[in-house]
Amino acid sequence: SRTPGVVAVVDADTDHLDGTLSPGANVITTETRDFEGILIRSPALEKVLNEHGIPIEGLAVRERALAAASPLGYLRWLTKRKDWTIDFKPINFGAFIDGYRISCDAAAMIREVLRVNTRFGLNVVELHGEVAALIDRRHDPWQVASGHDLAKIIAIALTNNTSRSFSPKDVESDLRLAFEMVFFTNTGLHISFCAWQRRNEPFIVLRIGCPDQD
């Protein structure tokens, strides 16, 4: 904060939900939970799906994946709020994600999380109730769902609907390659960078221009 010309860009994680966004003038926070969410929300997803032969009109992949990722997103948020120790890394998404319908069995998701966290103090019913109590339609689902979870779900959907096997890293890499400059200019990040540059002349972060620049 005391170094002229320095700006930090951070994933929001659950800061939007918690109301704890950084007030710092030199901190830019993603409008989605993380940067991967920005990629998936953009038309880059349609480009990736087209490349791999997924019929976009027949499969509302983005909307279904977002709904499927939300229960786990709420559980991640709950874990942070309660200061619980839960290891999410070993969980098998195939145990609760239907790759054809692109949907989540929330109870099965909780069973899978508890399967790999055997010493956790709550049972399936109790933990399911805790998660359900957090759900609110006023929440922006893009701030609930983790982008990495979305990538895992999309990888399962691609694998189930094509003859290839996809990993989450494949999906995220394809999305980065498909993400065009024009997609970036339609994001809150671009708006925030432009505002920062106006406040911090002559420092320039973006190689592309801003709407108010000649």
C-alpha positions as CSV (number, residue, x, y, z in Angstrom):
1,S,0.0,0.0,0.0
2,R,3.0,2.3,0.4
3,T,4.7,1.5,-2.9
4,P,3.6,3.7,-5.8
5,G,2.5,1.8,-8.9
6,V,1.9,-1.5,-7.2
7,V,-1.5,-3.1,-7.4
8,A,-2.5,-6.6,-6.1
9,V,-5.0,-8.9,-7.8
10,V,-6.6,-11.5,-5.6
11,D,-9.2,-14.2,-5.9
12,A,-12.3,-13.3,-3.9
13,D,-12.8,-16.8,-2.4
14,T,-15.7,-16.1,0.0
15,D,-15.1,-12.4,0.6
16,H,-18.2,-11.4,-1.4
17,L,-20.3,-13.7,0.7
18,D,-18.7,-12.7,4.0
19,G,-18.8,-9.0,3.2
20,T,-15.0,-8.8,3.8
21,L,-13.7,-7.4,0.5
22,S,-10.5,-5.5,1.0
23,P,-11.0,-1.8,1.3
24,G,-7.5,-1.1,0.0
25,A,-7.4,1.1,-3.1
26,N,-4.6,-0.9,-4.5
27,V,-6.3,-4.3,-4.2
28,I,-8.4,-5.6,-7.0
29,T,-10.7,-8.6,-6.2
30,T,-12.3,-11.0,-8.8
31,E,-16.0,-10.6,-9.2
32,T,-16.3,-14.4,-9.2
33,R,-15.0,-16.6,-6.5
34,D,-11.8,-17.1,-8.4
35,F,-10.2,-16.4,-11.8
36,E,-11.3,-19.7,-13.2
37,G,-14.9,-18.6,-12.7
38,I,-14.2,-15.6,-14.9
39,L,-13.0,-18.0,-17.7
40,I,-16.0,-20.3,-17.4
41,R,-18.5,-17.4,-17.3
42,S,-17.0,-16.0,-20.5
43,P,-17.7,-17.2,-24.1
44,A,-14.4,-19.1,-23.9
45,L,-16.5,-22.0,-22.6
46,E,-18.6,-22.2,-25.8
47,K,-15.4,-22.2,-27.8
48,V,-14.0,-25.1,-25.8
49,L,-17.3,-27.0,-26.1
50,N,-17.5,-26.4,-29.8
51,E,-13.9,-27.7,-30.2
52,H,-14.8,-30.9,-28.5
53,G,-18.1,-31.4,-30.3
54,I,-20.5,-30.8,-27.4
55,P,-24.0,-29.6,-28.7
56,I,-24.3,-26.3,-26.8
57,E,-28.0,-25.9,-27.6
58,G,-28.8,-29.3,-26.2
59,L,-26.6,-29.0,-23.1
60,A,-26.8,-25.8,-21.0
61,V,-23.3,-26.8,-19.7
62,R,-22.5,-23.5,-17.9
63,E,-25.8,-23.2,-16.0
64,R,-25.9,-26.9,-15.0
65,A,-22.3,-27.0,-14.0
66,L,-22.8,-23.8,-11.9
67,A,-25.8,-25.4,-10.1
68,A,-23.9,-28.7,-9.6
69,A,-20.9,-26.9,-8.1
70,S,-22.9,-24.8,-5.7
71,P,-23.5,-27.4,-2.9
72,L,-19.8,-28.0,-2.6
73,G,-19.2,-24.2,-2.7
74,Y,-21.5,-23.7,0.2
75,L,-19.8,-26.5,2.1
76,R,-16.4,-24.9,1.5
77,W,-17.8,-21.6,2.8
78,L,-19.3,-23.3,5.8
79,T,-16.0,-24.9,6.6
80,K,-14.3,-21.5,6.6
81,R,-17.0,-19.9,8.7
82,K,-16.9,-22.7,11.3
83,D,-13.1,-22.9,11.2
84,W,-13.5,-26.6,10.5
85,T,-10.6,-28.8,9.3
86,I,-11.9,-30.6,6.2
87,D,-9.7,-32.0,3.5
88,F,-11.4,-31.6,0.1
89,K,-8.5,-32.6,-2.1
90,P,-9.0,-36.4,-2.0
91,I,-12.7,-36.3,-2.8
92,N,-13.9,-38.2,-5.8
93,F,-16.3,-36.0,-7.9
94,G,-17.5,-39.0,-9.7
95,A,-19.1,-40.2,-6.5
96,F,-21.7,-37.4,-6.7
97,I,-21.6,-35.7,-10.1
98,D,-23.7,-37.1,-12.9
99,G,-21.6,-36.2,-16.0
100,Y,-24.5,-36.8,-18.5
101,R,-27.1,-34.6,-16.7
102,I,-24.3,-32.4,-15.3
103,S,-25.9,-32.5,-11.8
104,C,-24.9,-33.0,-8.2
105,D,-26.4,-35.3,-5.6
106,A,-25.8,-33.1,-2.6
107,A,-26.3,-35.9,-0.1
108,A,-23.8,-38.1,-1.9
109,M,-21.4,-35.2,-2.0
110,I,-21.6,-34.9,1.8
111,R,-21.1,-38.7,2.2
112,E,-18.0,-38.5,0.0
113,V,-16.6,-35.6,2.0
114,L,-17.2,-37.5,5.2
115,R,-15.7,-40.7,3.7
116,V,-12.3,-39.0,3.3
117,N,-12.7,-37.1,6.6
118,T,-13.4,-40.0,8.9
119,R,-12.8,-38.1,12.1
120,F,-15.2,-35.2,11.4
121,G,-17.7,-34.9,14.2
122,L,-21.0,-34.5,12.2
123,N,-23.0,-37.2,10.3
124,V,-24.5,-36.9,6.9
125,V,-27.9,-35.6,8.1
126,E,-26.3,-33.0,10.4
127,L,-23.8,-31.7,7.9
128,H,-26.5,-31.6,5.2
129,G,-28.7,-29.5,7.4
130,E,-25.8,-27.1,8.1
131,V,-25.2,-26.6,4.4
132,A,-28.9,-26.2,3.6
133,A,-29.2,-23.4,6.3
134,L,-26.6,-21.3,4.3
135,I,-28.3,-21.5,0.9
136,D,-29.9,-18.2,-0.1
137,R,-31.2,-17.3,-3.6
138,R,-29.9,-13.8,-3.1
139,H,-26.3,-15.1,-3.3
140,D,-24.6,-14.7,-6.6
141,P,-23.8,-18.4,-7.6
142,W,-20.6,-17.3,-9.3
143,Q,-19.4,-16.2,-5.8
144,V,-20.5,-19.5,-4.3
145,A,-19.1,-22.0,-6.8
146,S,-15.3,-22.6,-6.9
147,G,-13.9,-22.3,-10.4
148,H,-11.7,-25.3,-9.9
149,D,-14.8,-27.3,-8.9
150,L,-16.5,-26.1,-12.0
151,A,-13.6,-27.2,-14.1
152,K,-13.7,-30.7,-12.5
153,I,-17.4,-31.0,-13.3
154,I,-17.0,-29.8,-16.9
155,A,-14.1,-32.3,-17.3
156,I,-16.5,-35.1,-16.2
157,A,-19.2,-33.8,-18.5
158,L,-16.8,-33.7,-21.5
159,T,-15.5,-37.2,-20.7
160,N,-19.0,-38.6,-20.5
161,N,-20.2,-36.9,-23.6
162,T,-17.2,-37.6,-25.9
163,S,-14.8,-40.4,-26.6
164,R,-11.9,-38.7,-24.8
165,S,-10.8,-38.5,-21.2
166,F,-10.5,-35.0,-19.8
167,S,-8.8,-33.8,-16.7
168,P,-9.6,-30.5,-14.9
169,K,-6.2,-29.2,-16.0
170,D,-7.1,-29.9,-19.6
171,V,-10.3,-27.9,-19.2
172,E,-8.6,-24.9,-17.5
173,S,-5.8,-24.9,-20.1
174,D,-8.3,-25.0,-23.0
175,L,-10.2,-22.1,-21.4
176,R,-7.1,-20.0,-21.0
177,L,-6.3,-20.6,-24.7
178,A,-9.8,-19.7,-25.8
179,F,-10.1,-16.6,-23.6
180,E,-10.0,-13.6,-26.0
181,M,-9.0,-10.1,-25.2
182,V,-12.5,-8.9,-25.9
183,F,-13.8,-11.3,-23.3
184,F,-11.5,-9.7,-20.7
185,T,-12.8,-6.2,-21.6
186,N,-16.3,-7.3,-20.5
187,T,-15.1,-8.3,-17.0
188,G,-15.2,-6.4,-13.7
189,L,-11.4,-6.9,-13.5
190,H,-10.9,-4.8,-16.6
191,I,-13.1,-2.0,-15.2
192,S,-11.2,-2.1,-11.9
193,F,-7.8,-2.0,-13.6
194,C,-8.9,1.0,-15.7
195,A,-10.1,2.8,-12.6
196,W,-6.8,2.0,-10.8
197,Q,-4.8,3.4,-13.7
198,R,-6.9,6.6,-13.7
199,R,-6.1,7.1,-10.0
200,N,-2.4,6.2,-10.4
201,E,-1.1,8.0,-13.5
202,P,1.3,7.6,-15.1
203,F,1.4,3.9,-14.1
204,I,0.0,1.5,-16.7
205,V,-0.9,-2.1,-16.0
206,L,-2.9,-3.1,-19.1
207,R,-1.4,-3.3,-22.6
208,I,-4.8,-2.7,-23.9
209,G,-6.6,0.6,-23.6
210,C,-9.5,1.6,-21.4
211,P,-12.9,3.1,-22.6
212,D,-11.9,6.6,-21.5
213,Q,-8.5,6.5,-23.2
214,D,-7.8,7.9,-26.7
